[in-house]
């Protein structure tokens, strides 16, 4: 009797076929991105709302692997308003960081590619569709208009260069006519702005000579060097202890107001989101399952996944034998089901859940959810 193949098993022949097909797709996309002297009209666009810094519209970012196509971001739509903080939450691997890397165009190429959708970036006098921009033009935007605070400062900083040199490199890249003296003065000013008392000393140090909290401050200073319009904070407090975490959050909040920037705050810590965010976007398996203001999401979570996330966090002063955890596991990203991705883990299913993936419905003008449980109410109100 033939031995049953393990789930997800691929023969060498099948793997070669997928590989060949992927190379064809990625070569075509890379060719388009690497073009020189592309006219601005190709990526010039108009913001749907001029009060937004960034608008993600039906974004699809895929990774073309030898095992198949991983749909990391699968039709994501949300906005980051000017001067506001938008928190993006969800389990590890749900597509939070890939969404932000799509905006920065820092995806691991050639496997990682934006295949569909728009990312509209508001530059004030005009707007660009980042998804259509050639790579040579992106260098002017990164750091200048959009900057990123990376998750792990020890790997974000170069271990063989002094802190001062690394900060000055950012300034030199975007301010060609800046003198060495002005660059040093601005670097010292940035280090003081992020709460480093011994700024002159830190300027001459290497990353390994600083603590985790100090390194995180340096990475924040680097991100703010050119006063960007949008700051992406990718879990900037994960590696820090609670007291340093509180200081970094205060720092980000104050600096955002000082330079009037918008923050896209990526984390899986709901406590941080409750403190920092004006709006919350909940992601699951590459899609947005719920979005709304922070008050709406925390006071009235609608999607079973959001309810599960809320239930799984410890509450001060309440004794429990064990913390709740959402049952089951995330579906295989290479072979996603054609129904609601959360259905197999959901404890609140209704009869209609056997249908296709649910469309987004409005609970209020700002609160939207993709769940069949709200279809009846939406149909009554005409919002389905």
N, C-alpha and C positions, 0 to 999 in steps of 0.2 A: 504494500500500500504506500502511495506517495506521501512523503512527510509534509504536513501542513506548514505553509510559509507563515512566518511571524508577521503581525500587523505592521504595516509600513515598510515591509521588505521590498527592495527594488533589485531587479537583476542588473548585471553589468550592462547588458544591451539597452535596457530601459533607461538607466542612468546616463548612458552616452547619448541617447536620443534627446533626453531632457536638456543635457548640457549643450548640445548642438543648437537646439531650438532657442535656449536662453542667450547664447552668444549672438545669434542673429538679431534678437530683440535688443539686447544691451548695446551692441555695436551701432545699431541705428540711432538709439537714444543718445549715446555718447557723441556720435558724429554731429548731431544737431546741437548739442551743448557746447562743443569745442569750436564752433564756427567763429571766425574773426570778423570784425567790422560789421556786426549785425545792426541794422537800423533800429533806432530807439522805438520807432512806431510798432515794432513787433512785440515788445513787452510792455509798452505803455498801456495803462488801463485807467478805469475810473472807480473810485471807492463807492460802494453801495450806500454807505453812510460816512460823510466826511468827519464825523466825531469818533471814528475808529482808527486805531493805529495800524492794526492788522486784521484782515478778514480771510479766514480759511474757508474755501468754498468747494465742497465735494472733493476733498483731497484724497487721492489714492497713491500710497507709496508702497511699492512691492520690493521684495528681495528675491532675485532669481537664483535659486540654489540648485545643486545637482539632484536634490530629492524632490524638487517641485517649487512652485511659486508661493512664497510666504506673503500673505496680504497683511502686512504690519499695520498699515493705516488704510481703512477701507470705506472711504466716503465720509470724511470728517468735515463738519461745517460748524464754525463758531467765530466770534469776534473778540478782539481785545480793544476795549474803548480807551481813548486817550486819557492818561492820568489815573487809570484804574489798575487793580491787580486781579488777574483771572487765575484761579487755582485749577490745575488739571490733576485729577486723582484717579486711582485705579491700581489694581494688582501689578506686580512686576510682569513685564512682557505684554502689557495691554496696548502699547503704542504711544505712550506719553512722550518719551524721549525722541522717538522717530519723528513725531509731529514737529517737535521743535528743531530737530536736525534738518528737516525738510525746509523749514524757513531759512535756516542758515546755509543750506545746501552743503552740509558736511556729512552727507550719507556715505557709507562705505561703498565706493564705486569700484568696478562697474556693476556689481551685483545689485546695489541699492539704487532704485530709480523712482522718480515721480512719474507716474504713467498717465495721470488724469487729474483734472481739477485746477483751481487757481489759488494762489496765495497773494492777496493784494496788500502791498506795503505802502502806507501813507507817508510821503516825503514832505508834505506841506503844500508845495506849489504844484506837485504832480504825484502820480501813484504808479508803481511798477508791479507787474505780475512776476514775482520771484520764480515761480515754476517754469516760466518761459525764458528767463534771463540766461545768456551765455555765461560760462564760468569766468571769463576775463573781466566782465563788468561787476561781478559779485564782490570782488576785493574792495571796491569803494564803499560798499554797503556794510560789510562785516566790520564791526568795531565802531564805525561811524554812526550808523543808524540803528543797527541791531547788534547787540553783543550778548555773550553767553557766560554765565557763571557755571563752571563745570562741577560735576558731582564730587570728584575726588581731587583736592588741590595738589596732592603729592604727585599725581600723574599729569596734572594740567600744567605744572611748572617744570621748567627744564632744570635738572639737577646740577648741570655743569656751569650755569650762568648765575651771576649775582642778581638779586631782586631788582636793583636799580636798572641794570641792563635790560632785563625782561620787560619792565614797564616802559622804559624809554624807547624800546623797539616799536611798541604800539604807537607812541606819539610820533616817532620819526616816519612811520609808514603813512600816516594820515596828515602830517603837517611837515611837508618837505622843507619849508623855509624857516623852520624853528631852529634857533641856535642851541648849542650844547648847554649853555648856562640856563636858558629858559626851560629846556627839557628837564634838567635836574631839579629846578625850582618847582616845576609842575608835578614831578614825580614825588618830591617831598610833601607837597601840598596834598596829593592824592593819598599818600600813606597816613597823613594826619587826619584827613577827612574820614577815613575808615577806622579811626580810633586807635592808631598805633602811636604810642607816646614817644618811643625812641626811634623816630623816623630816620634820622641821620645814620644811626647804627644799623637799622634793618636794611637801608638802602645798599649797604656794602656786604650784607650777609648772603649766604647760599640757602636754598629752601630747606635743607636738612637741619639747619641751625634754628629753625623756628618750630613752634608748637603747631598742632593741627588748626587751632583757632586763628593763630596769626597767619598761617598760610592761606586759610580761607579768606581772611581780610585782604591779603595781597591779591588774590584772584578777583575779589570784588572790586578792588581799586583798578585792576587791569581792565575789567569790564566797563568801568565808568569813565575811563581815561578821556574818551572823546565825547562825553555827554550824549549817549545814544538815546533815541526816541523809544526803543523797545529793549527791555532787559529780559533775557530768558534765564531763569534761575532753576537749574536742573538738580533738584534735591540738594540744595547748598548746605543744609544743616545735618544731613544723615550721619556723617562721620564725627560729629561734635557732641560733647556732653551738654546736659540740659542748660547750665548757666551760660555757656558760650553760645548755645543755640538761641537763647533769648536775646543776647546782645546782638548777634548777627541779624536777627529778624527786626529788631529796633533800628539797627543801622540801615537796612534795606528800605524800611518804611520811610525813615527821615530823608534818605538820599533821593528816593523816588519823588518826594514832594519838592525837594530842593532843586532838582533838574527837570521836573515835570515830565517824568517818563512813565511808560506803562510797563507793568511786570507780568510776565507769563510764568507762574510759579508751579513747578512740577514736583509733586511729592506723593507719598502714600500715607503721610501723617495727617490725619484729619484734624488734630489739635492745632497744627501749624496753619492749616487752611482756614479754620474758624477764626484764627487771630489775624491773618494777613489778607484774605481774599474778599473782594467785592462781589465777584461772580465765581461760580464753580461749574466745572465741566467734568462729568464722570464718564470715564472710558472703560470699555470691556471688550477684549478680543478685537481691537482695532476699530471699534465703532463707539460713537457717543450714545450712551443709553439714557442720560439725563443731563440737563443743564438748567441753570437758573441763578438767582441771586444767592448769596451765602445764607441769608435768613431763610429763604424758601427751601433750600436743600437740607439745612440742619433742622428746621422746625417741622418740615413736612416732606421727608424723603418719599419719593413716589415709586421708583423702580425697585423691584425685589433685591437687586444687586446692591443698590445704595443703602437700602434698609439693612441688608446683611453686613455691609461695611460698618454702618453705625453701631449695630449690635455687637460687633466683634471688638470694639474698643473699650478698655476698662473705664469704669466710672469711679471718681473719687468718693469715698464714703459709703460705697455699696459693696457688700461682701458677696462674692459668688464662688461656687465650688470650682467651676471651670469656665473659661471664656468661650463664647459662641464662635464657631468657625463655619464658613459657608461650605456645605458638603460638595463632594464631587471635584472634578478638575476642568480646567479650561480646554475647549476642543482643540484638536490638532490644527495649527494655523495653515497647513498645506491642504487640508481637506475639510473646510468649514461646512457645517450643515446648511440646508436651504431653509431652515426655520430659525426662530429666535435663538441666538447663540447661547443664551443663558438658560434655555428651557430644561436641559438635562440636569441642572443644578438647582432649579427653582422649586421653592416650597409653596408657591402661591399661584400655580398655574390655573387658568380658566379654560373653558371648552375651545375657545378660538385659538389657543396657543398652538394647535396642530397646523395652523396656516403658515404662510410665508413669513419672512422677517417683518416684524411690525413697523409701520411707518411712524414718524414722529407726530405726536399730538400735543396740543397746548393745554396746560392746566390753568395757566394765567398768561398774560402778555409776555412775561419774561421766563416762565417756568415751562419747560418742554420735556417730554418723556417718550421713549419708544417702548410701549408695553400695551398688550391687548386688554389689560385690566381697566384701562381708561377709555377704551373705544366707545363704550355705550354713552358715557358722559359727554365725550367729545362730539358724538353724532347728534346728541340732543342739542348741544350748543352750536353745532355747525362748524366745529374746528377740526374734524377728522381729515 
